[in-house]
């Protein structure tokens, strides 16, 4: 539900008692794509991740010294009102059943970020965030068998973010996803997936971006060549036919793809 990337170290699996354990870490990373090794460390992040039975509580703080004075390769100021600090928090629930209703698994999380922590999925990855940026995200997904060879995996995600890059901007969206998987053999499966997303994006002119309000849907049929034990993922090469559409738009596409 979150992506941690960087270079550092920590102390892991500190057991306070039979049900409570903690991880502590300190690491540094650059802004943007972590694969770009040409950049030096720009953001230092300290994290405390606690687990009490099925409950997870993670808190992170970060500091990027003089981020508001950071310059690009040409010596130009990147963003004069960028945040120098930030916080990030995650409250999660990991169930070994399908929401307590039947066999399966489910995970639910509520995330909050402020300042540099307002990019809640990629902690500390966005150096353009303002000091007053705030983001909330809710995510929940699960998997349960319908029979010996059929599985269903629903998911819901929603996010609201304000004052990210300029004062008064707003980015809000919600996504519903449903996946059906038919296990044909141990190494082959068929998957049907439908997604619907509503978005209301108001960038207030940041980087010449335009406001967007509407919904998007995607229908996917995939034929994985190798079936993983988890019904929520398939590994190996697969072919997929994807149908996309935007509410109110005249154009739609049906795209065959090959992915890994």
Rosetta blueprint (number, residue, H / E / L):
1 X L
2 X L
3 X E
4 X L
5 X L
6 X L
7 X E
8 X E
9 X E
10 X E
11 X E
12 X E
13 X E
14 X E
15 X E
16 X L
17 X L
18 X L
19 X L
20 X E
21 X E
22 X E
23 X E
24 X E
25 X E
26 X E
27 X E
28 X E
29 X E
30 X L
31 X L
32 X L
33 X L
34 X L
35 X L
36 X L
37 X L
38 X L
39 X L
40 X L
41 X L
42 X L
43 X E
44 X E
45 X E
46 X E
47 X E
48 X E
49 X E
50 X E
51 X E
52 X E
53 X L
54 X L
55 X E
56 X E
57 X E
58 X E
59 X E
60 X E
61 X E
62 X E
63 X E
64 X L
65 X L
66 X L
67 X H
68 X H
69 X H
70 X L
71 X E
72 X L
73 X L
74 X L
75 X L
76 X L
77 X E
78 X L
79 X L
80 X L
81 X L
82 X E
83 X L
84 X L
85 X E
86 X E
87 X E
88 X E
89 X E
90 X E
91 X E
92 X E
93 X E
94 X E
95 X E
96 X L
97 X L
98 X E
99 X L
100 X L
101 X L
102 X E
103 X L
104 X L
105 X E
106 X E
107 X E
108 X E
109 X E
110 X E
111 X E
112 X E
113 X E
114 X E
115 X E
116 X H
117 X H
118 X H
119 X L
120 X L
121 X L
122 X E
123 X L
124 X L
125 X L
126 X L
127 X L
128 X L
129 X L
130 X E
131 X L
132 X L
133 X L
134 X E
135 X E
136 X E
137 X E
138 X E
139 X E
140 X E
141 X E
142 X E
143 X E
144 X E
145 X E
146 X L
147 X L
148 X L
149 X L
150 X E
151 X E
152 X E
153 X E
154 X E
155 X E
156 X E
157 X E
158 X E
159 X E
160 X E
161 X E
162 X E
163 X L
164 X L
165 X L
166 X L
167 X L
168 X L
169 X L
170 X E
171 X E
172 X E
173 X E
174 X E
175 X E
176 X E
177 X E
178 X E
179 X E
180 X E
181 X E
182 X E
183 X E
184 X E
185 X E
186 X L
187 X L
188 X E
189 X E
190 X E
191 X E
192 X E
193 X E
194 X E
195 X E
196 X E
197 X E
198 X E
199 X E
200 X E
201 X E
202 X E
203 X L
204 X L
205 X L
206 X H
207 X H
208 X H
209 X L
210 X L
211 X L
212 X E
213 X E
214 X E
215 X E
216 X E
217 X E
218 X E
219 X E
220 X E
221 X E
222 X E
223 X E
224 X E
225 X L
226 X L
227 X L
228 X L
229 X L
230 X L
231 X L
232 X L
233 X L
234 X L
235 X L
236 X L
237 X L
238 X E
239 X E
240 X E
241 X E
242 X E
243 X E
244 X E
245 X E
246 X E
247 X L
248 X L
249 X L
250 X L
251 X L
252 X E
253 X E
254 X E
255 X E
256 X E
257 X E
258 X E
259 X E
260 X L
